[in-house]
């Protein structure tokens, strides 16, 4: 999985906002609000084509969290992004 290149993410206060740019902005008219963990995963997916397992491992390396929680968080964001057509 990898984020389409027509999205950008910016920090706004304590949150992160992802919006469509370029051609994608003609059809995607929403903003995606992310917390720090969501933004971390977003950035990983914007840079590389990664599996859920790789994302889970990245969370485990970055945060003090157990595998079950990391995997659940990854699954939730992957499902949300997939449902909104964010992946290539």
N, C-alpha and C positions, 0 to 999 in steps of 0.2 A: 504494500500500500504506500502511496505517496500523495501528498497534497498537490493539487493542481497549481501551476505556477502563477495563475491569475488571482492569487489571494495574498494579502499582506496582513501582518499582525503588528499592533502597536500597543505599548503600555499606556494605560489611562488610569491614573491614580493607583489603586491597588489591584486593578484588574487588567486584563488584556482584551483587546477587541480585534477580531479578524474581519476583514471586508474584502469583497471582490473588487478587482481592478481590471482594466482592459476589456476585452470582449466578454468575459464572464459577467462583468457588472451590468451588462444589458439584460441578463436573464436572472441573476441572483441579486435580489434587492433586500438582503438582510445583513445584520451584523451578528457575529458570534462572540458571545462574552465568555471568556475563559479565566479560570483561576491560575495560580502559579504552576500547578501540576499540569493542567490542560495546556498551558502555553509551552511548557517544557516538551510535552509530547508533540504538540503542533510543530514546533521548531525541528524536532527530530524527523517528523514525517515530511516536512518541507525540504529537508536536506537529502534524505535518503529514502529508498524503497525498503520499508521494514515490515517484518511480520509482528504479530501480537507478542510472540515470545521475545523477540528482540526489544520491543518497547517495554515489556515487563522487566526485562533485565536492565534496561537503561534506567528505569525508575528505581530499581533496587540499588543500583550503583550510585544514584544521585541523592536519594532520600532514605531516611530511617523508617522503612515500612516493611511489613511482612509480604511474602510472595502472594498470598491470597488477596490481600487488599490491593496490591499493585496490579495483579491480573484483572481484578474486578474493575478498577479504575480505567485500565487500558480498554477493556471490553466496552465499557460505557461510552468512552469518547469515540472509539472506532465505530460503534453502532450509530452514534449521533452524526458523525461526519459522513458516513456512508449513506445514511438516510437523506442527507442534504446534498448529496452529489459532489462532495468536496474532493474526492479522490480521483486520480487519473484513471 
